[in-house]
Amino acid sequence: MSALKALIPLADRVLVKRVVAASQTAGGIFLPDAATTKVNEGEVVSVGPGARTTAGDLIPMSLMTGDKVLLPEYGGNTVKMGDEEFNLFREAEILGKFE
């Protein structure tokens, strides 16, 4: 986790860890990897300072560390740190925030 703390996204980028898909049903049946779908939900791990206007003013981010977000099915850049995998998105690419 110390390497993760060293990565701070720039501008309006957000570092997200996707939620792991359930590998077992409520009835106790284990699902094979081919049957599980990619979950479009994640948790914000780190947030950049925000974008800048053409005049140089800072546009603050609307997301904070720990927010649960709805992610697009495709897009973002995959970042591997150790044995964990994270995704880096622009704030505008994130579809919504769960409350």
Backbone hydrogen bonds in HBPLUS format (Angstrom, degrees):
<---DONOR---> <-ACCEPTOR-->    atom                        ^
c    i                          cat <-CA-CA->   ^        H-A-AA   ^      H-
h    n   atom  resd res      DA  || num        DHA   H-A  angle D-A-AA Bond
n    s   type  num  typ     dist DA aas  dist angle  dist       angle   num
A0005-LYS N   A0001-MET O   3.19 MM   4  6.55 148.1  2.30 146.3 153.8     1
A0006-ALA N   A0003-ALA O   3.13 MM   3  5.11 135.0  2.34  93.6 106.2     2
A0007-LEU N   A0004-LEU O   3.10 MM   3  5.35 149.7  2.20 104.5 113.2     3
A0013-ARG N   A0010-LEU O   3.17 MM   3  5.89 149.6  2.27 135.1 144.0     4
A0050-GLY N   A0011-ALA O   2.86 MM  39  4.72 149.9  1.95 125.1 123.5     5
A0091-GLU N   A0012-ASP O   2.79 MM  79  5.69 147.0  1.90 168.0 176.7     6
A0048-GLY N   A0013-ARG O   2.99 MM  35  5.47 151.7  2.07 175.0 175.5     7
A0014-VAL N   A0089-PHE O   2.65 MM  75  5.27 156.9  1.70 160.5 167.7     8
A0089-PHE N   A0014-VAL O   2.92 MM  75  5.27 164.7  1.95 155.4 156.2     9
A0015-LEU N   A0046-SER O   2.86 MM  31  5.06 168.6  1.88 151.9 155.3    10
A0045-VAL N   A0015-LEU O   2.76 MM  30  5.51 167.0  1.78 156.0 159.6    11
A0046-SER N   A0015-LEU O   3.34 MM  31  5.06 158.5  2.39 132.0 134.4    12
A0016-VAL N   A0087-ASN O   2.75 MM  71  5.19 172.7  1.75 162.7 165.4    13
A0087-ASN N   A0016-VAL O   2.78 MM  71  5.19 166.2  1.80 158.3 163.1    14
A0017-LYS N   A0043-GLU O   2.97 MM  26  5.40 165.3  1.99 150.4 153.0    15
A0043-GLU N   A0017-LYS O   2.93 MM  26  5.40 158.8  1.98 144.0 147.6    16
A0019-VAL N   A0041-GLU O   2.89 MM  22  5.73 169.2  1.90 144.6 142.9    17
A0031-LEU N   A0023-SER O   2.81 MM   8  5.18 165.7  1.83 133.6 138.6    18
A0025-THR N   A0029-ILE O   2.82 MM   4  5.26 161.5  1.85 148.2 152.0    19
A0028-GLY N   A0025-THR O   3.04 MM   3  5.27 161.9  2.07 108.7 114.4    20
A0035-ALA N   A0032-PRO O   3.01 MM   3  5.45 143.2  2.15 110.3 120.5    21
A0036-THR N   A0033-ASP O   3.36 MM   3  5.44 145.2  2.49  99.1 108.2    22
A0071-LEU N   A0040-ASN O   2.81 MM  31  4.91 166.5  1.83 132.2 136.7    23
A0042-GLY N   A0069-VAL O   3.04 MM  27  5.42 149.3  2.14 150.3 154.6    24
A0069-VAL N   A0042-GLY O   2.88 MM  27  5.42 162.2  1.91 148.3 154.4    25
A0044-VAL N   A0067-ASP O   2.89 MM  23  5.37 165.1  1.92 158.4 163.4    26
A0066-GLY N   A0044-VAL O   2.85 MM  22  5.14 166.7  1.87 137.0 141.6    27
A0059-ILE N   A0051-ALA O   2.74 MM   8  5.29 175.3  1.75 160.1 160.1    28
A0053-THR N   A0057-ASP O   2.87 MM   4  5.31 156.5  1.93 149.3 157.0    29
A0056-GLY N   A0053-THR O   2.98 MM   3  5.07 154.7  2.05 102.6 110.8    30
A0067-ASP N   A0064-MET O   3.20 MM   3  5.85 162.8  2.23 140.3 140.4    31
A0098-PHE N   A0068-LYS O   2.77 MM  30  5.37 165.1  1.79 147.9 153.1    32
A0070-LEU N   A0096-GLY O   2.89 MM  26  5.05 162.0  1.92 130.6 134.3    33
A0095-LEU N   A0070-LEU O   3.00 MM  25  5.42 133.4  2.23 153.0 161.5    34
A0077-ASN N   A0088-LEU O   2.93 MM  11  4.99 157.6  1.98 134.9 141.1    35
A0088-LEU N   A0077-ASN O   2.73 MM  11  4.99 153.3  1.80 142.1 151.5    36
A0079-VAL N   A0086-PHE O   2.75 MM   7  5.06 169.3  1.77 144.7 146.3    37
A0086-PHE N   A0079-VAL O   2.77 MM   7  5.06 166.2  1.79 154.7 159.5    38
A0081-MET N   A0084-GLU O   2.96 MM   3  5.45 161.4  1.99 154.0 160.0    39
A0084-GLU N   A0081-MET O   3.12 MM   3  5.45 161.3  2.16 132.0 130.9    40
A0093-GLU N   A0090-ARG O   2.99 MM   3  5.39 145.6  2.12 110.3 120.3    41
A0094-ILE N   A0091-GLU O   3.25 MM   3  5.58 148.2  2.36 106.9 115.1    42
